Amino acid sequence: MTEIRSVVLGCGAYLPSRVLTNHELARMVDTSDEWITERSGIKSRHIAAEGEKTSDLGIAAAIAALKDANVDAGSIDFIVLATSTPDNTFPATAATIQAALGMTRGFAFDVQAVCSGFVYALNVADNFLRLGQGKRALVIGAEVFSRILDWEDRGTCVLFGDGAGAVVLEAQKVQDPMRERCIIGSMLFSDGRHWDKLYVDGGPSSTQTVGHLRMQGKEVFRFAVNAIAGVVEKTLHAHNLTPSDIDWFVPHQANKRILDGTAKKVGIAEEKVVVTLDKHGNTSAASIPLALVTAVQDGRIKKGDLILLEAMGGGFTWGANLLRW
């Protein structure tokens, strides 16, 4: 018996040309390469150029993904963009990307779950495709976090960067979802009681300003390892899998200590963890697709591999996707 499932046809990414190293940051704020590296594992990050918007990054990543999938934009039925840094309060930045790609049909909208955004967006798109509300979809994670950072706050400004990544999904008939290429399953969670642990201190209905990112680092770290380990274990259990069954673990790139702590807690071997944090920093909703593209392009991730994605972000939000590449 066959069923409709979402299959990844291709992926693409874009990083702004400007690279900001820890040594350069040390000349801007009271910090050092050693301090940043020890606490986060980050060595550099990409920063959007003046006038370069989230939509610009998302468009570039989308074009790369379409090329990799060998399909044209006219065949895409809808776009789901994960971002916390839209071009404007409205319209949705996804609609701007839709227009730039020359799409005059279908629909496009944004999803806002901060660093969990791509995991959420992938699940949302998967649900649309499995229900028959489209044949092909573009799922994008794009951020310009450099625009919402307080560059005098060394606890946050050293952690984040800009970038975008995208995947093309197609609804296909599958007989054995566990063994054939497709998104196998997803789990999403949130707990709004922790909103003030990681947030932006501005918004249209509160301050009528954009605001800056604020974070209680120790509280976020404490919650993250347990929440992420929990959703990984639940996802594996739901599909009768063990950590050794996973070929590649592609986590949100927030902090090397969190990545190491989570992998150790759930029993995933260090060599199976895809890490791009050192070069990209935390790119929020863009971090997972950026890491995916990196591992696909360097040959680590191959067709048929079992991939586990996970993320946690402000809200708090967290979740995971399990897929056969």
C-alpha positions in Angstrom: 0.0 0.0 0.0 1.4 3.4 -1.0 1.1 6.7 0.7 2.1 10.3 -0.1 5.3 11.5 1.5 7.6 14.5 1.1 10.9 13.8 -0.6 13.9 16.2 -0.6 14.8 16.8 -4.3 17.7 19.3 -3.6 19.2 21.9 -1.3 21.0 25.2 -1.6 22.6 27.8 0.6 23.8 31.4 0.6 26.3 33.2 2.9 27.0 37.0 2.7 30.5 37.7 1.5 31.7 39.6 4.6 33.3 37.4 7.2 33.6 38.8 10.7 36.3 37.0 12.8 36.6 36.8 16.5 39.8 38.9 16.3 37.9 41.7 14.5 35.1 41.5 17.1 37.7 41.9 19.8 38.4 45.4 18.4 34.7 46.3 18.6 33.7 44.9 22.1 35.5 43.8 25.2 36.1 40.2 24.2 38.8 37.9 22.7 39.1 35.0 20.3 39.9 32.7 23.3 36.9 33.9 25.3 34.5 33.4 22.4 35.9 30.0 21.3 36.0 28.6 24.8 32.4 29.5 25.5 30.8 28.9 22.1 33.1 27.2 19.6 32.6 30.0 17.2 35.6 31.4 15.2 33.8 33.5 12.6 30.4 34.4 11.2 29.1 36.0 8.0 27.4 39.5 8.1 25.0 40.8 5.5 26.1 43.8 3.5 24.5 47.2 3.9 21.2 47.0 2.1 21.3 43.2 1.8 18.0 42.0 3.2 16.6 38.6 4.5 14.7 38.2 1.2 18.0 38.7 -0.8 19.6 35.9 1.2 16.5 33.7 0.9 16.3 34.3 -2.9 19.9 33.2 -3.4 19.5 30.1 -1.3 16.2 29.2 -3.1 17.8 29.6 -6.6 20.7 27.3 -5.5 18.2 24.7 -4.2 16.1 24.8 -7.4 19.2 24.3 -9.4 20.3 21.4 -7.3 16.9 19.8 -7.6 16.9 20.4 -11.3 13.4 22.0 -11.3 12.2 25.5 -12.1 10.5 28.0 -9.9 7.3 27.7 -12.0 6.8 24.2 -10.7 6.8 25.2 -7.0 3.3 25.3 -5.5 4.2 27.1 -2.3 7.0 28.6 -0.2 7.4 28.4 3.6 10.0 30.8 4.9 11.3 30.5 8.5 12.7 33.8 9.7 12.7 36.1 12.8 14.2 39.0 10.8 11.7 39.7 8.0 12.2 42.6 5.6 9.1 44.3 6.9 6.5 43.7 9.6 4.3 42.8 6.6 3.9 41.5 3.9 5.5 38.2 4.5 9.1 38.0 3.3 8.2 34.7 1.6 5.9 36.7 -0.8 8.9 38.9 -1.7 10.9 35.8 -2.5 7.9 34.4 -4.5 7.8 37.5 -6.7 11.6 37.5 -7.2 11.5 33.9 -8.4 8.8 34.8 -10.9 6.1 32.7 -9.3 2.6 34.0 -10.1 0.6 31.1 -8.6 0.5 29.2 -5.4 1.1 30.7 -2.0 3.9 31.9 0.3 4.1 32.7 4.0 6.5 33.1 6.9 6.9 30.9 10.0 8.3 32.4 13.1 9.7 30.0 15.7 13.2 31.7 16.0 16.0 29.1 15.9 13.5 26.2 15.6 12.0 27.9 12.6 13.3 25.5 9.9 12.2 22.5 11.8 8.7 24.0 12.1 8.7 25.1 8.5 9.7 21.7 7.2 6.9 20.1 9.3 4.4 22.6 8.0 5.4 22.1 4.4 5.4 18.3 4.8 1.8 18.4 6.2 0.6 20.5 3.2 2.2 18.0 0.7 0.9 14.9 2.5 -2.6 16.4 2.4 -2.4 17.0 -1.3 -2.4 20.8 -1.1 0.6 21.0 -3.4 3.0 18.9 -5.3 6.3 20.8 -4.8 7.4 23.2 -2.1 10.3 25.4 -1.2 11.3 25.5 2.5 13.7 28.3 3.4 15.5 29.4 6.5 16.9 32.9 6.2 18.1 35.4 8.8 20.0 38.7 9.2 20.4 38.6 13.0 23.2 41.2 12.7 20.4 43.8 12.4 18.9 43.0 15.8 22.1 42.6 17.9 23.3 45.0 20.5 26.9 45.3 19.3 27.9 46.5 22.8 26.6 43.3 24.5 29.5 40.8 24.3 27.2 38.0 25.6 25.1 38.0 22.5 26.8 39.9 19.6 29.6 37.4 19.4 27.2 34.4 18.9 25.1 35.2 15.8 25.6 35.5 12.1 23.6 35.9 8.8 22.8 33.3 6.1 20.1 31.3 4.4 19.5 27.7 3.3 16.7 26.0 1.4 15.3 22.6 0.3 12.9 21.6 -2.4 10.3 19.1 -1.4 8.2 17.0 -3.7 5.2 14.8 -2.8 5.8 11.3 -4.0 4.2 7.9 -3.5 6.1 5.7 -1.0 5.5 2.1 0.0 7.9 1.9 3.0 8.5 5.3 4.6 11.2 4.0 7.0 13.4 2.7 4.1 12.6 5.0 1.2 13.6 8.6 0.7 11.2 10.9 2.5 10.4 12.9 5.6 9.5 10.1 8.1 8.2 12.2 11.0 8.5 15.4 13.0 7.8 16.5 16.6 7.3 20.1 17.7 7.1 21.7 21.2 6.9 25.1 22.8 6.7 26.5 26.3 5.8 30.2 26.4 6.5 30.5 30.2 10.2 31.0 29.2 9.7 33.8 26.7 11.9 36.2 28.6 14.9 33.9 28.6 15.6 34.7 24.9 13.7 37.5 23.2 13.9 40.8 21.3 13.0 43.8 23.5 10.9 45.5 20.8 8.0 45.1 18.5 5.1 46.8 16.7 2.5 46.4 19.4 4.8 46.9 22.4 7.5 49.5 21.7 6.9 50.4 18.1 10.6 49.6 17.5 12.6 46.7 16.2 14.5 46.2 19.4 17.6 44.1 20.3 18.1 40.5 21.1 18.4 39.7 24.9 19.4 36.4 26.4 19.8 34.8 29.7 22.6 32.5 28.6 22.8 30.2 31.5 19.1 29.6 31.6 19.0 28.9 27.9 21.9 26.5 28.1 20.3 24.7 31.1 17.0 24.2 29.3 18.4 23.5 25.9 20.3 20.3 26.6 17.4 18.6 28.4 14.8 19.8 25.9 16.8 18.8 22.8 17.8 15.4 24.3 14.2 14.8 25.2 12.8 15.5 21.7 15.6 13.4 20.1 14.8 10.4 22.4 11.1 10.8 21.7 11.6 10.9 18.0 13.8 7.8 18.0 11.4 5.9 20.3 8.4 6.8 18.1 10.0 5.1 15.1 11.6 2.2 17.0 15.1 3.5 16.4 18.3 3.7 18.4 21.0 6.4 18.3 23.2 4.0 16.3 20.6 3.9 13.5 21.2 7.6 12.7 23.7 8.2 10.0 23.9 12.0 10.5 22.7 14.3 13.3 22.2 17.8 12.0 21.5 20.0 15.0 20.8 23.7 15.2 24.2 25.4 15.5 23.8 27.4 18.7 26.8 26.5 21.0 29.4 23.8 20.8 28.8 22.9 24.5 25.1 22.3 23.8 25.9 20.2 20.7 28.5 18.1 22.6 26.2 17.8 25.7 23.2 16.7 23.7 25.1 14.2 21.6 26.6 12.6 24.7 23.3 12.6 26.6 21.4 10.7 23.8 24.3 8.5 22.8 25.0 9.8 19.2 28.6 9.4 18.2 30.6 12.6 17.9 31.7 11.8 14.4 28.0 11.7 13.3 27.3 15.3 14.3 27.5 17.9 11.6 29.1 21.0 12.9 29.3 24.4 11.1 29.1 26.6 14.1 32.8 27.5 14.0 32.5 29.2 10.6 28.8 30.3 10.6 28.0 31.2 14.2 24.4 30.9 15.2 22.3 31.8 12.1 19.0 30.9 13.8 16.4 29.4 11.4 19.1 29.2 8.7 21.6 27.1 10.7 20.1 23.6 10.0 19.8 24.0 6.2 23.2 25.7 6.0 24.7 22.7 7.9 22.7 20.2 5.7 24.1 21.8 2.5 27.6 21.8 3.8 27.5 18.1 4.6 25.8 17.2 1.3 28.3 19.2 -0.7 31.4 17.8 1.0 30.1 14.2 0.5 29.2 13.2 4.0 25.5 13.0 3.5 24.5 10.7 0.7 21.2 9.5 -0.7 19.6 6.9 1.6 21.2 8.2 4.8 19.0 8.5 7.8 19.1 12.1 9.0 17.9 13.6 12.3 17.4 17.4 12.5 16.8 19.2 15.8 16.6 22.8 17.1 15.6 24.9 20.1 14.9 28.6 20.0 13.2 31.5 21.8 9.7 30.9 23.0 11.0 28.4 24.1 10.3 26.4 21.0 12.0 23.1 20.1 11.5 20.1 17.8 13.0 17.5 15.5 12.6 16.1 12.0 13.5 12.6 10.9 14.1 11.9 7.2 15.7 9.6 4.7 17.9 11.7 2.4 
